Amino acid sequence: MREQTVVTLREALFNEVFKPGDKLVERKLAEQTGVSRTSIREALSQLESEGLVTRVAGKGMFVTRLSEREVRQIYEARAILESAMARLFVERASQEQMDELARRISEAGETDTSELARQHAEKLDAVWDIIMQGAGNDITRQMTFLLHGRVTYLRTVTTRVASAERRRNTMALLHGIFDALRARDADLAEKLTRGYVERSAAFALSLLRDSGQNAKSSSRKQRIDT
C-alpha cells in the first residue's frame, strides 16, 4: 500500500496535479486517494527523500519549488554523471545491452504527438537506464538515483512544452550518441552526452525564467487591479 501510494502521489506531482509551492495536507490526500493518513505520511517521507516535496518546520509539506540555482546544479550533476556513464558503457556494455539500447531509442522515437509528456519522459528514462546498466558501476547508479525524481520531473515538464521540431532534434541527438556508443568511440560518446544534457539545461532554465517573469507580471497586474 505504501509503495502504491508513493507511485500515485509521484505521478500526480509529475503531471502537475499539484503545482510547485502547493501545500500537501495529509487529511485531504488521504480522502483523495482512499488510503490511511499513515500511508500518506510514509509516502510523503519517501518523496521528500527524492527531493519532490519539502518539509517546512511548523508549516507542513509543500511541493518542491526548484530555484534556478538548484535546476542548474541538477543539470551540472547530470552532465558529469551521464557523460561518464557513456564512456563506461563504451568500455563495458555487452552486445545484448547495445541491442536493448537501440530498441529503447527506437521506442522513444515512436512517440505520437498526442502522447502524454509523462509517457515520453518514461521512454527517455528507459534509454538512460540502459546506459547506466551497461556502464556497470553500481555506486554511480546509486548516486544518480538521488537525482532521479527531480530529473524525471524536469524531463516531464520540458517535454510537455517542447515543440515537435525540438523533439525531432532530441531524437537526432540520441541517435548520434548511440552511433558513438555502437562505434565504441568513448571520447565522442562522452562529448555528445554532455552536449545533450547542456542543451536540456538551457531549455529548462529558459522555461523557469519565463515562468518567473510571468508570475511577476501577474502579481503586478493583480496589485494594479486591486
C-alpha positions in Angstrom: 0.0 0.0 0.0 2.8 2.4 0.9 4.6 1.8 -2.5 1.4 2.2 -4.4 0.7 5.5 -2.6 4.2 6.7 -3.4 3.6 5.9 -7.1 0.2 7.6 -7.1 1.5 10.8 -5.5 4.6 10.9 -7.6 2.6 10.7 -10.8 0.4 13.5 -9.5 3.4 15.6 -9.0 4.9 14.8 -12.4 1.6 15.6 -14.1 1.3 18.8 -12.1 -1.9 17.9 -10.4 -0.1 19.6 -7.5 1.9 22.7 -8.5 5.3 23.8 -7.1 4.6 25.5 -3.8 1.3 23.8 -3.1 0.8 22.7 0.4 0.1 18.9 0.8 -2.3 18.2 3.6 -2.3 14.6 4.8 -6.1 14.6 5.6 -7.0 15.8 2.1 -4.6 13.5 0.4 -6.0 10.5 2.4 -9.5 11.4 1.3 -8.5 11.8 -2.4 -6.6 8.6 -2.6 -8.7 6.4 -0.2 -5.7 5.3 1.9 -4.8 5.9 5.5 -3.0 9.0 6.7 -0.2 6.8 7.9 0.3 5.6 4.3 0.2 9.2 3.1 2.7 10.2 5.8 5.1 7.4 4.8 4.7 8.2 1.1 5.5 11.9 1.6 8.6 11.0 3.6 9.8 8.9 0.6 9.0 11.8 -1.8 10.9 14.1 0.5 14.0 11.9 0.2 13.6 12.2 -3.6 13.5 16.0 -3.4 10.0 16.2 -4.8 8.4 17.6 -1.7 9.9 19.8 1.0 9.1 19.9 4.7 8.9 23.4 6.2 9.2 23.4 10.0 5.9 24.3 11.7 4.1 24.6 8.4 4.0 21.1 6.8 4.8 19.6 3.5 4.9 21.5 0.2 5.6 20.6 -3.4 9.2 21.5 -4.0 9.7 24.7 -5.9 13.1 24.4 -7.7 15.1 27.6 -7.9 17.2 28.5 -10.9 20.3 27.7 -8.9 19.0 24.2 -8.0 18.0 23.4 -11.6 21.4 24.5 -12.8 23.1 22.3 -10.2 20.9 19.3 -11.1 21.9 19.5 -14.8 25.6 20.1 -13.9 25.4 16.8 -11.9 23.7 15.1 -14.8 26.3 16.3 -17.2 29.1 14.9 -15.1 27.5 11.5 -14.3 25.8 10.8 -17.6 28.8 11.6 -19.7 31.0 9.4 -17.5 28.4 6.6 -17.8 28.5 6.9 -21.6 32.3 6.4 -21.5 31.9 3.4 -19.3 29.1 2.0 -21.5 31.6 2.0 -24.4 34.1 0.1 -22.4 31.8 -2.4 -20.6 28.4 -2.8 -22.3 27.5 -6.2 -23.8 26.1 -6.6 -27.3 22.7 -7.5 -25.7 22.7 -4.2 -23.8 23.7 -2.4 -27.0 20.7 -4.1 -28.8 18.4 -3.2 -25.9 19.5 0.5 -26.1 18.8 0.5 -29.8 15.3 -0.8 -29.1 14.6 1.8 -26.3 15.8 4.7 -28.5 13.5 3.4 -31.3 10.6 3.3 -28.9 11.2 6.8 -27.7 11.3 8.0 -31.4 7.9 6.5 -32.0 6.2 8.9 -29.6 2.9 10.2 -31.0 2.3 13.9 -30.8 -0.8 13.2 -28.7 1.0 11.1 -26.2 1.3 12.4 -22.7 4.5 14.1 -21.9 4.9 11.8 -18.9 4.8 8.7 -21.1 7.5 10.2 -23.4 9.6 11.1 -20.4 9.4 7.5 -19.2 10.7 6.3 -22.5 13.7 8.7 -22.2 14.2 7.5 -18.7 14.4 3.9 -20.0 17.1 4.9 -22.6 19.4 6.3 -19.9 18.7 3.5 -17.5 20.1 1.0 -20.1 23.2 3.2 -20.4 23.6 3.2 -16.6 23.2 -0.6 -16.6 25.7 -1.1 -19.4 28.2 1.2 -17.6 28.4 -1.4 -14.8 29.0 0.9 -11.9 26.5 0.3 -9.1 27.8 3.1 -6.9 27.3 5.7 -9.7 23.8 4.3 -10.3 23.0 4.9 -6.6 24.2 8.4 -7.0 22.0 9.0 -10.0 19.0 7.6 -8.1 19.3 10.5 -5.7 18.6 12.8 -8.6 16.1 10.6 -10.4 12.9 12.1 -9.1 13.9 15.7 -9.9 15.4 14.7 -13.2 12.2 12.9 -14.3 10.1 15.9 -13.1 12.1 18.3 -15.1 12.1 16.0 -18.1 8.3 15.7 -17.9 7.8 19.5 -17.7 10.2 20.3 -20.6 8.7 17.5 -22.7 5.2 18.9 -22.1 6.0 22.2 -23.7 8.6 21.1 -26.3 7.7 21.6 -29.9 7.6 18.8 -32.5 10.8 20.2 -34.0 12.6 20.1 -30.7 11.5 16.5 -30.1 12.9 15.6 -33.5 16.2 17.3 -32.7 16.3 15.5 -29.3 15.9 12.1 -31.1 18.6 13.1 -33.6 21.0 13.8 -30.8 20.1 10.5 -29.1 20.8 8.6 -32.3 24.1 10.4 -32.6 25.0 9.3 -29.1 24.0 5.8 -29.9 26.1 5.8 -33.1 29.2 6.8 -31.0 28.4 4.1 -28.4 28.0 1.5 -31.1 31.3 2.5 -32.6 32.9 2.2 -29.2 34.1 5.8 -29.5 34.3 6.8 -25.8 35.5 10.4 -26.4 32.7 11.2 -28.9 30.1 9.5 -26.8 31.1 11.5 -23.7 31.2 14.8 -25.6 27.8 14.2 -27.3 26.2 13.2 -24.0 27.5 16.3 -22.2 26.2 18.4 -25.1 22.8 16.7 -24.9 22.5 17.5 -21.2 23.7 21.0 -21.5 21.1 21.6 -24.3 18.4 20.3 -21.9 19.6 22.5 -19.1 19.4 25.6 -21.3 15.8 24.8 -22.2 14.8 24.1 -18.6 16.4 27.3 -17.3 14.7 29.4 -20.0 11.3 27.9 -19.1 12.0 28.6 -15.4 12.9 32.2 -16.1 9.8 32.7 -18.3 7.5 31.3 -15.6 9.1 33.6 -13.1 8.6 36.6 -15.3 5.0 35.6 -15.9 4.4 35.2 -12.2 5.9 38.7 -11.5 3.8 40.2 -14.3 0.6 38.5 -13.0 1.4 39.7 -9.4 1.9 43.3 -10.6 -1.4 43.1 -12.6 -3.3 41.9 -9.5 -1.9 44.8 -7.4 -3.0 47.3 -10.1 -6.4 45.7 -10.4 -6.8 45.8 -6.7 
